[in-house]
Amino acid sequence: MELAQRARGKRLAIIGGKLGQLTVGDLGAVADLGGKGPTGPEGLASEQPELLVVGKLVAAQGLQGELRLLPLSDFPQRFTKAGGRWLQRRQDPPRRVELLGGRQLPGKQLYVVRLAGVDSREAAEALVGEQLLVLASDRPKLARGEFHLLDLIGLEVRLLEQGQSIGRVLDLLHAGNDLLEVELNAEAGGRVILIPFVKAIVPEVQIQAGWIGITPPPGLLEL
């Protein structure tokens, strides 16, 4: 899911390596495509592209085939700019669709989208619950000092005060608060722990250098 990070109800950004107060970036779940894609014209298996979940279809809108979409991205063009997208239901293979356009509902955190070939309420209702995906390589440009949140995965985790490496980021989870799933190295206990992704605990993010710095409160690393 391509969600923005939040802390204490406020959006976060990375500005000069520090956590700030504006939104940036994509945080998405990469779709499991099961390895190979469809067979190519010469009978050879072609590689399926890596895809990123950016939204979920939640309801039909009106009678003409439009759908309401819950965004899992900070980039409106994912839902408003016409072009190729993919739909996926649970673990079914993704299938390519054409987004004809979209708009945000006034005063709501929802978009209304229209897909090619979906021309009735019944056809739209059949798609409710499916996820909308884009190419993972299709990353919108960000301002200087900002980053895509997927880039956090795999970064080394250091204790800022000691400069000691204690593990690596495995994933980002969303359970009320945004959490970093961190695998501690053997010296730090070899466990998997969850670290709240908030400024007070993760004040330093150095994407290019490949690490984040944390200042955990007492007991956090023992949970």
VOMI-505754 format. One record per residue (C-alpha): x negated, y negated, z negated. Coordinates in steps of 0.25 Angstrom, whole numbers, plus 5000, padded with zeros to 4 digits. Each point is the difference from the previous one (the first is absolute). Last residue first. Layout:
// residues N
[site [X; Y; Z]]
...
//
This chain:
// residues 223
[site [4962; 5023; 4906]]
[site [4985; 4999; 4996]]
[site [4996; 4990; 5010]]
[site [5011; 4990; 4995]]
[site [4996; 5002; 4985]]
[site [4994; 4986; 4998]]
[site [5004; 4991; 5011]]
[site [4994; 5002; 5014]]
[site [4991; 4989; 5006]]
[site [4999; 5005; 5015]]
[site [4991; 4998; 5012]]
[site [5004; 5004; 5014]]
[site [4990; 5006; 5009]]
[site [4996; 5002; 5015]]
[site [4991; 4988; 5003]]
[site [5009; 4995; 5011]]
[site [5013; 5002; 4991]]
[site [4995; 4993; 4988]]
[site [5011; 4999; 4990]]
[site [4998; 4994; 4986]]
[site [5010; 4997; 4990]]
[site [5006; 5014; 4998]]
[site [5005; 5000; 4986]]
[site [5005; 4986; 4998]]
[site [5003; 4998; 5014]]
[site [5010; 5012; 5001]]
[site [4999; 5013; 5007]]
[site [5004; 5009; 4988]]
[site [4990; 5011; 4999]]
[site [5005; 5015; 5001]]
[site [4990; 5011; 4996]]
[site [4995; 5012; 5007]]
[site [4990; 5008; 4992]]
[site [4985; 5003; 5001]]
[site [4996; 4995; 4987]]
[site [4992; 4987; 5002]]
[site [4987; 5008; 5003]]
[site [5008; 5009; 5009]]
[site [5005; 4989; 5009]]
[site [5014; 4994; 4997]]
[site [5010; 5002; 5011]]
[site [5009; 4987; 5001]]
[site [5014; 4998; 5003]]
[site [5002; 4985; 5001]]
[site [5014; 4996; 4994]]
[site [5010; 4989; 5005]]
[site [5011; 4998; 4989]]
[site [5014; 5006; 5001]]
[site [4994; 5013; 5005]]
[site [4993; 4997; 5012]]
[site [4987; 5008; 5003]]
[site [4987; 4996; 5007]]
[site [4991; 5011; 5003]]
[site [4986; 5007; 4998]]
[site [4992; 4989; 4994]]
[site [4986; 5005; 4996]]
[site [4993; 5002; 4987]]
[site [4992; 4995; 4988]]
[site [4989; 4991; 5006]]
[site [4993; 4992; 4989]]
[site [4998; 4985; 5002]]
[site [5001; 4999; 4985]]
[site [5009; 4988; 4999]]
[site [5007; 5003; 5013]]
[site [5003; 5015; 4998]]
[site [4999; 5005; 5014]]
[site [5010; 5007; 5009]]
[site [4995; 5004; 5014]]
[site [5010; 4998; 5012]]
[site [5006; 5012; 5006]]
[site [5014; 4993; 5002]]
[site [4999; 4985; 4998]]
[site [5000; 4998; 5015]]
[site [5015; 5004; 5000]]
[site [5002; 4987; 4994]]
[site [4997; 4992; 5012]]
[site [4991; 4989; 4997]]
[site [4999; 4985; 4998]]
[site [4988; 4991; 4999]]
[site [5002; 4993; 5013]]
[site [5014; 5001; 5005]]
[site [5005; 5013; 5005]]
[site [5003; 5005; 5014]]
[site [5011; 5011; 5001]]
[site [4995; 5014; 5000]]
[site [5004; 5009; 5011]]
[site [4990; 5012; 4998]]
[site [5010; 5007; 4990]]
[site [5010; 5000; 5012]]
[site [5014; 4997; 4995]]
[site [5010; 5007; 4993]]
[site [5015; 4999; 4996]]
[site [5005; 5010; 4990]]
[site [5013; 5007; 5001]]
[site [5011; 4999; 4989]]
[site [5011; 4995; 5010]]
[site [4998; 5005; 5014]]
[site [5013; 5007; 5002]]
[site [5007; 4988; 4995]]
[site [4995; 4992; 5012]]
[site [5005; 5010; 5010]]
[site [5014; 4999; 4993]]
[site [5000; 4985; 4999]]
[site [4997; 5000; 5015]]
[site [4990; 4996; 5010]]
[site [4987; 5006; 4996]]
[site [4993; 5003; 5013]]
[site [4989; 4989; 4998]]
[site [4999; 4996; 4985]]
[site [5006; 4988; 4994]]
[site [4995; 4995; 4986]]
[site [5007; 4993; 4989]]
[site [4990; 4996; 4989]]
[site [5001; 5000; 4985]]
[site [4994; 4993; 4988]]
[site [5013; 4991; 5000]]
[site [5003; 4985; 5000]]
[site [5003; 5000; 5014]]
[site [4998; 5014; 5007]]
[site [4987; 5000; 5007]]
[site [5000; 5002; 5015]]
[site [4997; 5011; 5010]]
[site [4997; 5004; 5014]]
[site [5000; 5010; 5011]]
[site [4992; 5011; 4992]]
[site [4997; 5011; 5010]]
[site [4999; 5014; 4994]]
[site [4989; 5011; 4999]]
[site [5002; 5012; 4992]]
[site [4993; 5004; 4987]]
[site [5000; 5015; 4997]]
[site [5009; 5004; 4989]]
[site [4995; 5000; 4985]]
[site [5010; 4990; 4995]]
[site [5007; 4993; 5012]]
[site [4991; 4993; 5009]]
[site [5002; 4988; 5009]]
[site [4989; 4994; 5009]]
[site [4998; 4986; 5006]]
[site [4997; 4994; 5013]]
[site [5004; 4986; 5003]]
[site [5008; 4988; 4997]]
[site [4995; 4990; 4989]]
[site [5010; 4999; 4988]]
[site [4998; 5012; 4991]]
[site [4984; 5001; 4999]]
[site [5000; 4986; 5004]]
[site [5004; 4996; 4986]]
[site [4987; 5005; 4994]]
[site [5000; 5002; 4985]]
[site [5004; 5014; 5001]]
[site [5009; 5011; 4994]]
[site [5012; 4993; 5006]]
[site [5014; 5006; 4997]]
[site [5007; 5001; 5013]]
[site [5015; 4998; 5004]]
[site [5004; 5006; 5013]]
[site [5006; 4995; 5013]]
[site [5008; 5009; 5008]]
[site [5012; 4991; 5005]]
[site [5010; 5002; 4989]]
[site [4994; 4992; 4989]]
[site [4988; 5003; 4992]]
[site [4997; 5015; 4997]]
[site [4992; 5002; 4987]]
[site [4986; 5003; 4994]]
[site [4990; 5001; 5011]]
[site [4987; 5001; 4993]]
[site [4987; 4991; 5002]]
[site [4986; 4999; 5004]]
[site [4995; 5014; 5000]]
[site [4986; 5001; 5007]]
[site [4997; 5009; 5011]]
[site [4987; 5007; 5005]]
[site [5001; 5004; 5014]]
[site [5003; 5015; 5004]]
[site [4988; 5005; 5007]]
[site [5003; 5007; 5014]]
[site [5001; 5015; 5001]]
[site [4996; 5004; 5014]]
[site [5010; 5005; 5010]]
[site [4995; 4991; 5011]]
[site [5011; 4990; 4998]]
[site [4998; 5000; 4985]]
[site [5006; 5009; 4990]]
[site [5006; 4993; 4988]]
[site [4992; 4995; 4988]]
[site [4990; 5007; 4992]]
[site [4998; 4999; 4985]]
[site [5013; 5001; 4992]]
[site [5004; 4986; 5001]]
[site [4999; 4996; 4986]]
[site [5004; 4986; 5000]]
[site [4990; 4990; 4994]]
[site [5007; 4993; 4988]]
[site [4999; 4985; 5001]]
[site [4994; 4988; 4993]]
[site [4999; 4989; 5009]]
[site [4994; 4986; 4997]]
[site [5001; 4988; 4993]]
[site [5009; 4993; 4990]]
[site [4997; 4988; 4992]]
[site [4995; 4998; 4985]]
[site [4985; 5004; 4999]]
[site [4992; 5012; 4997]]
[site [4986; 4997; 5003]]
[site [4991; 5004; 5011]]
[site [5000; 4987; 5006]]
[site [5015; 4999; 5000]]
[site [5007; 5014; 4999]]
[site [5015; 4998; 4999]]
[site [5010; 5003; 4990]]
[site [5015; 4998; 4999]]
[site [5007; 4996; 4987]]
[site [5009; 5008; 4992]]
[site [4990; 5003; 4989]]
[site [4991; 5006; 5010]]
[site [5004; 5003; 5015]]
[site [4993; 5007; 5011]]
[site [5006; 4999; 5014]]
[site [5006; 5013; 5005]]
[site [4997; 5007; 5013]]
[site [5005; 5014; 4996]]
//
